[in-house]
Amino acid sequence: MNITQMKQVLAEILTKTDLTPCVVGHRGVGKTAGVVQVCREIGREYVAVRLGQMEVGDLVGIPYRETETMHWSRPSWWPTENAPETIVHCDELNRAQQEDTLQAIFQFVEPPAEGQERRLHTHELHPRHKVVVSINPPDGTYQVATLDRALLDRMVMLYVETDYQCWARYAKQQEFDEGVQQFLSAYPNLLARTGSPLDMQMEPTERAWEMVSTLRRSCRFPAELEMEVYAGIVGQEAAVSFLRWCREQSERPLTARQVLDNWEQVADRAAVQRDDLQAVTFNDVITTLEVDPVLSESQETSLIAYIAVLPRDLQFGLVKALLKIPAVAAVLCKDEHDAVILEVIEAISKEAS
């Protein structure tokens, strides 16, 4: 993805989840500038923590004693509970010069467990504050440490690459020298030399699929970026297989049992099904209720909800067919369903007269 796309994805993750995104890209592509711009656009304070310049004491604080208890002073960069909403940018994570520095920050980049707060040693980060990481890829061209799989498994990897059109828009907005802009429009291959492919060899794990689930529940990404985002969590092969499976599922019509027994899970699909798929679901609902017209309270609620999301002509047809089933007709005629059903029944009555 390019910087513009990265910023879009980053804003979604930081404003809607507690996950830790990690921006991976070659030098000069705009990782840090992109994070700063996102903070400005979403109205967050920005704090940079450059791990390549820090030791353990810079992270966990200096120890001091109160009576018989040891405490650690809060680092100067640490956002307090009363501070404005802040994004802490752990820049150059894999440039930490000492192994113990990397081990110390491990806890901080890990998303907090449900009901817990993100921590760094004895310090707790208020939930209004979020964390983002950036690194250069460990492809042999940078003096960086290798991040182990346990650490990578706790972050959403966002791979950012050079894109001339994205840079050209930025250059125009920033009023770069006209000569530079015109030269690179003629020779865009000289914007940046292509580095090694950005691939951190992510693999599917239980934690990784939980992160994918969190993103699917909370965030909305453009279709062309969805695979890239999930590949940065479970790996490309698993991401491609998952999205292919999702597409196949969405192209199958809902069954009556899905509508009646699992409405909350299928409500969004029911509302946007193509007409040909909707017709299959429509007819399956009628047939199912003709065979077994007894509805539980939850099935009754689901049926009314399904009718409510249908286009007007299909509402008319479905209710007309269901009124021929006495047990279902008795359900549809209940006063509490008037908001959805009454107008349809009145239209059917006028047609009959």
Buried (B, 14 or more C-beta within 10 A) or exposed (E): BBBBBBBBBBBBBBBBBBBBBBBBBBEEBBBBEBBBBBBEEBEBBBBBBBBBEBBBBBBBBEEEEEEEEEEBBBBEEBBEEEEEBBBBBBBBBBBBEEEEBBEBBBBBBBBBEEEEBBEBBEBBBBEEBBBBBBBBBBEEEBEBBEBEEEBBBBBBBBBBBBBBEBBBEBBEEEEBEEEEBEEBEEEBEEBBEEBEEBBBEBBBBEEBBEBBEBBBEBBEBEEEBBBBBBBBBBBBEBBEEBBEEEEEEBEEBBBBEBBBBEBEEBBEBBBEBEEEBBBBBBBBBBEBBEEEBEBEEEBBBBBBBBBBBBEEEBBBBBBBBBBEBEEBBEBBEEEEBEEBBEBBBEBBEEEEE
